[in-house]
């Protein structure tokens, strides 16, 4: 992860945390931001996993096959 990516992630985190009223101590911020970016990357990977389930037009999930 480049320093530019971390800086952009820190700015995004600051906005989202600010909207929720969360104040992260400065000495913990680097680790929290890197954890946040790691979770975002993992969730992006999980969105691409084929689960064998489909969503109906009503928003319910059903098993395929």
C-alpha positions as CSV (number, residue, x, y, z in Angstrom):
1,X,0.0,0.0,0.0
2,X,1.5,3.3,-1.1
3,X,1.6,6.4,1.1
4,X,-0.8,8.1,-1.3
5,X,-3.3,5.2,-0.8
6,X,-2.9,5.5,3.0
7,X,-3.4,9.3,2.9
8,X,-6.5,8.9,0.8
9,X,-7.8,6.2,3.1
10,X,-7.1,8.4,6.2
11,X,-9.0,11.2,4.7
12,X,-12.0,8.9,3.9
13,X,-11.8,7.5,7.4
14,X,-11.8,11.0,8.9
15,X,-14.9,11.9,7.0
16,X,-16.8,8.7,8.0
17,X,-15.6,8.8,11.6
18,X,-16.6,12.5,11.8
19,X,-20.1,11.8,10.6
20,X,-20.4,9.2,13.4
21,X,-18.8,11.5,16.0
22,X,-15.9,9.1,16.5
23,X,-12.6,10.7,17.7
24,X,-9.6,8.4,17.3
25,X,-6.5,9.3,19.4
26,X,-3.6,10.4,17.2
27,X,-1.3,7.7,18.6
28,X,-3.7,5.0,17.4
29,X,-4.9,6.5,14.1
30,X,-2.3,4.9,11.8
31,X,-3.2,1.4,12.9
32,X,-6.9,2.1,12.9
33,X,-6.7,3.5,9.3
34,X,-4.7,0.6,8.1
35,X,-7.2,-1.8,9.7
36,X,-10.1,0.1,8.1
37,X,-8.4,-0.1,4.7
38,X,-7.7,-3.8,5.2
39,X,-11.4,-4.5,6.0
40,X,-12.5,-2.5,3.0
41,X,-10.2,-4.6,0.8
42,X,-11.5,-7.9,2.3
43,X,-15.1,-6.8,1.9
44,X,-14.5,-6.0,-1.8
45,X,-13.1,-9.5,-2.3
46,X,-16.0,-11.1,-0.5
47,X,-18.5,-9.3,-2.8
48,X,-17.0,-11.2,-5.7
49,X,-17.4,-14.6,-4.2
50,X,-20.1,-16.8,-5.8
51,X,-22.3,-18.1,-2.9
52,X,-24.8,-20.1,-4.9
53,X,-27.6,-17.9,-3.6
54,X,-29.7,-15.5,-5.5
55,X,-31.8,-12.6,-4.4
56,X,-35.5,-12.4,-5.3
57,X,-37.2,-9.2,-6.4
58,X,-38.6,-8.9,-2.9
59,X,-35.1,-8.9,-1.5
60,X,-35.1,-12.4,0.0
61,X,-32.3,-14.8,-0.7
62,X,-33.0,-18.3,-2.1
63,X,-30.7,-21.3,-2.7
64,X,-30.0,-22.0,-6.3
65,X,-30.6,-25.5,-7.7
